[in-house]
Every structure is written in C-alpha cells, then in structure tokens.
C-alpha cells in the first residue's frame, strides 16, 4: 500500500515539475515575442535612418575578434554598416562599444582601426572599452558619452533586445541591421537570444549600474580622447 502511495506522489511530483517547466518555457517565449513586437517598427534601412534628424551618434555593438586581431564576419559587417551610415550622413559620430577587458583582447581597437581604414576621421570614432554586454554598452552610451538619440547597429536578431534596453534606459534609439550575409550557427544564437531577452527584460527593470562608469566623455567632443 505504501509503495502505491509512493508511486502516486512521485507521479504528482513529475506532473508538477513538467507543468512548471512548460510554464517557464512559455514565459520565456512570451517575453521574447513581446520584446520583438514592441521594437520591430524602429528597425530602419540605411536610407530611412539617414533621413532622421539630430542623431547624436551611431552605436556599433561589439562581437568576437579572432586571435590575429581581425574581426569575425558578424563584427566586420557591423563595422561596415556603421561606416555606411556615417558616410550617408546619418550621424556625425560613431561609438564602437565592445569588450576590452584584457590587454590581449581588444574588440574596440579592431573596430576603430577598420572604420578609420574605410575613411572615417579618427576624431569622429569613439571607443567604449567597457561595453562588456549589450546592456552595459547602451547604459554607457547614455551616461558616459551623454548620447540622447542614437542609431544602434548589430544583426537583426540582436537589435530587438538592444532597442528594448535603450528605450527602458531613456534613450531614443533606432536600429539598422548589419545582416550582410548568412552566419554559421545562427540557429544556436537565436535560441540563446530567447534567454538573453528575458534576462535583459529584468535588467531593464532593475537598472543596475554597469561594471565601469568612469568620467563623462561627451559624444560632441573628440573621439581620440578614448584612444588607448
């Protein structure tokens, strides 16, 4: 008799666990879909973005750099899209924001170097060396660089989250997709992004400070002030 009760309890426990798992998955999917639908209308073409007025800067979000210091395909396309926007007159300044937390790993140095090689004036390219996450890049664009109205450049799957964070942090932001090709492993990135949207949904409510803030560097100034 006790064995039957034990089996019933175990079955009930499994049902509850499965129910909780389904609930959590539905919550994650629901938050992800909300973030996407809430921000989709603010993703523009380069041509449409260039027609906006009073954009303070183009914020190019970082991605991985290879051991030889060259950008990954995703990062190269983000840099190139930022350059296209600058040359189209969309904004007078660019912030390259990424991870430079170690001396031997420097996303933003690579980003600026490639932008300058494409003909962008060095003084118009700022480097945010402490853009360790999407949330931190956007927080610092507002608080450190004093930007109020920005164009965010990254791949489309990532833009929705970036635009949502920007809105919740008080930035007027529009996005331009840097999808210039197909990228290997995108299915895995799409799955991870569902979790990332939920994480940053909470971050945008709590609004913690980033790892580093530091002195104010107005975007109206000279980008060479951020050189290493």
VEXLUM-72950 format. One record per residue (C-alpha): residue number from 1; residue in one letter; chain; y, x, z. Coordinates in steps of 0.001 Angstrom, whole numbers, plus 500000, padded with zeros to 6 digits. Layout:
BEGIN
    i  aa  ch       y       x       z
  NUM   A   A       Y       X       Z
...
This chain:
BEGIN
    i  aa  ch       y       x       z
    1   X   A  500000  500000  500000
    2   X   A  502406  502813  500878
    3   X   A  501584  504504  497574
    4   X   A  502624  501350  495699
    5   X   A  505910  501214  497611
    6   X   A  506494  504868  496871
    7   X   A  505966  504290  493159
    8   X   A  508338  501302  493192
    9   X   A  511010  503319  494961
   10   X   A  510596  506187  492529
   11   X   A  510848  503771  489606
   12   X   A  514006  502251  491082
   13   X   A  515440  505731  491575
   14   X   A  514738  506614  487931
   15   X   A  516366  503393  486752
   16   X   A  519479  504120  488815
   17   X   A  519636  507718  487521
   18   X   A  519259  506557  483930
   19   X   A  521929  503925  484472
   20   X   A  524326  506499  485904
   21   X   A  523598  508864  483027
   22   X   A  524295  506151  480466
   23   X   A  527490  505205  482315
   24   X   A  528702  508826  482322
   25   X   A  527969  509246  478617
   26   X   A  529817  506023  477804
   27   X   A  532773  507148  479924
   28   X   A  532935  510496  478120
   29   X   A  532727  508832  474719
   30   X   A  535311  506245  475723
   31   X   A  537840  508835  476902
   32   X   A  537241  510933  473789
   33   X   A  537789  507962  471478
   34   X   A  540922  506940  473380
   35   X   A  542432  510428  473019
   36   X   A  541684  510434  469272
   37   X   A  543041  506974  468513
   38   X   A  546084  507499  470737
   39   X   A  547219  510633  468895
   40   X   A  545945  510230  465322
   41   X   A  549268  508940  463956
   42   X   A  551033  512162  464987
   43   X   A  548941  514395  462742
   44   X   A  551027  515140  459650
   45   X   A  550778  517031  456391
   46   X   A  552800  520204  455956
   47   X   A  555176  518313  453679
   48   X   A  555722  515492  456180
   49   X   A  556119  517946  459066
   50   X   A  558779  519868  457141
   51   X   A  560868  516693  456932
   52   X   A  561094  516309  460711
   53   X   A  564394  517281  462308
   54   X   A  565220  519522  465262
   55   X   A  561764  521022  465719
   56   X   A  562109  523912  468172
   57   X   A  559030  525826  467123
   58   X   A  555583  525908  465600
   59   X   A  552933  526408  468292
   60   X   A  549843  528092  466848
   61   X   A  546880  527901  469219
   62   X   A  544600  530895  469542
   63   X   A  540931  531323  468655
   64   X   A  538484  534193  468661
   65   X   A  539241  537657  467311
   66   X   A  536496  539942  466006
   67   X   A  535745  543303  467675
   68   X   A  537634  545108  464887
   69   X   A  540784  543121  465682
   70   X   A  540657  540818  462674
   71   X   A  540892  537045  463170
   72   X   A  537954  534675  462910
   73   X   A  538066  532255  459998
   74   X   A  539418  529482  462221
   75   X   A  542154  531677  463644
   76   X   A  543107  533069  460231
   77   X   A  543570  529538  458919
   78   X   A  545709  528589  461928
   79   X   A  547938  531616  461354
   80   X   A  548233  530848  457645
   81   X   A  549092  527196  458296
   82   X   A  551780  528271  460765
   83   X   A  553198  530610  458123
   84   X   A  553190  527810  455535
   85   X   A  555123  525559  457924
   86   X   A  557670  528259  458741
   87   X   A  558255  529007  455055
   88   X   A  558581  525272  454361
   89   X   A  561463  525184  456837
   90   X   A  559645  523073  459422
   91   X   A  560903  525178  462354
   92   X   A  562865  528412  462894
   93   X   A  560430  529989  465378
   94   X   A  556686  530394  465932
   95   X   A  554807  530780  469222
   96   X   A  551447  532493  468879
   97   X   A  549570  531417  472004
   98   X   A  546187  532806  472950
   99   X   A  544084  534996  475190
  100   X   A  545287  538500  476002
  101   X   A  543728  538698  479419
  102   X   A  542078  542073  478760
  103   X   A  543508  545254  477287
  104   X   A  540754  545399  474642
  105   X   A  541004  541752  473595
  106   X   A  544257  540517  472107
  107   X   A  544403  537271  470137
  108   X   A  548195  537027  470051
  109   X   A  548737  540587  468835
  110   X   A  546477  539876  465878
  111   X   A  548215  536560  465245
  112   X   A  551698  538077  465174
  113   X   A  550612  541043  463093
  114   X   A  549166  538799  460392
  115   X   A  552196  536475  460406
  116   X   A  554613  539387  460015
  117   X   A  552436  540776  457200
  118   X   A  552910  537410  455467
  119   X   A  556672  537920  455501
  120   X   A  557745  536240  458750
  121   X   A  560539  538059  460591
  122   X   A  559191  539706  463741
  123   X   A  562039  538352  465868
  124   X   A  561030  534789  464924
  125   X   A  557467  535216  466227
  126   X   A  556917  534885  469982
  127   X   A  553662  535829  471687
  128   X   A  552296  533878  474636
  129   X   A  549864  536376  476121
  130   X   A  548603  533930  478773
  131   X   A  547532  530992  476615
  132   X   A  544053  531023  478119
  133   X   A  543365  527358  477333
  134   X   A  544834  524527  475316
  135   X   A  546346  523052  478468
  136   X   A  547911  526361  479512
  137   X   A  549314  527085  476039
  138   X   A  551108  523752  475960
  139   X   A  552281  523909  479571
  140   X   A  553760  527368  478959
  141   X   A  555380  526326  475661
  142   X   A  557387  523788  477650
  143   X   A  558048  525655  480904
  144   X   A  558202  529319  479862
  145   X   A  559526  529040  476315
  146   X   A  561629  525938  477005
  147   X   A  560449  524083  473904
  148   X   A  561111  520352  473737
  149   X   A  559942  519352  470263
  150   X   A  557051  521219  468653
  151   X   A  554579  521307  465807
  152   X   A  551087  522210  467015
  153   X   A  548751  523985  464609
  154   X   A  544973  524060  465045
  155   X   A  541917  522458  463430
  156   X   A  541926  518651  463401
  157   X   A  539086  518169  465908
  158   X   A  541190  520148  468417
  159   X   A  544564  518620  467533
  160   X   A  543887  515270  469201
  161   X   A  543424  516865  472605
  162   X   A  546379  519212  472170
  163   X   A  548684  516349  471210
  164   X   A  547500  514244  474137
  165   X   A  548175  517050  476612
  166   X   A  551614  517647  475102
  167   X   A  552579  514015  475475
  168   X   A  551476  513875  479098
  169   X   A  553364  517086  479899
  170   X   A  556570  515691  478410
  171   X   A  556691  517473  475049
  172   X   A  557499  515659  471827
  173   X   A  554743  517026  469640
  174   X   A  553302  516551  466184
  175   X   A  550230  518215  464740
  176   X   A  549332  519885  461467
  177   X   A  545675  520504  460690
  178   X   A  544578  524044  459834
  179   X   A  541313  522928  458228
  180   X   A  541460  525083  455101
  181   X   A  537665  525392  454740
  182   X   A  534368  524371  456351
  183   X   A  533440  526228  459546
  184   X   A  529941  527136  460656
  185   X   A  528815  525487  463892
  186   X   A  531299  522635  463729
  187   X   A  528728  520116  464977
  188   X   A  528409  522022  468259
  189   X   A  532198  522267  468575
  190   X   A  532529  518515  468052
  191   X   A  530064  517879  470880
  192   X   A  531835  520287  473230
  193   X   A  535157  518700  472353
  194   X   A  533997  515360  473772
  195   X   A  533628  517075  477148
  196   X   A  536865  519037  476716
  197   X   A  538856  515877  476020
  198   X   A  537616  514314  479242
  199   X   A  538382  517495  481204
  200   X   A  541928  517715  479854
  201   X   A  542405  513970  480269
  202   X   A  542051  514626  484004
  203   X   A  544129  517827  483837
  204   X   A  546955  515879  482218
  205   X   A  546941  513507  485211
  206   X   A  546747  516196  487900
  207   X   A  549064  518633  486043
  208   X   A  548066  521908  487744
  209   X   A  550143  524998  487017
  210   X   A  548639  527478  484545
  211   X   A  547189  530815  485588
  212   X   A  550548  532507  484972
  213   X   A  554071  531185  484522
  214   X   A  556468  534113  484861
  215   X   A  560054  534411  483666
  216   X   A  561615  531975  481227
  217   X   A  561729  533260  477628
  218   X   A  563819  530733  475645
  219   X   A  562486  529983  472178
  220   X   A  566076  530223  470967
  221   X   A  566017  533987  471662
  222   X   A  564297  536964  470079
  223   X   A  560527  536951  469741
  224   X   A  560364  540726  470022
  225   X   A  561051  540255  473737
  226   X   A  557399  539240  474008
  227   X   A  556028  542328  472266
  228   X   A  553650  544415  474344
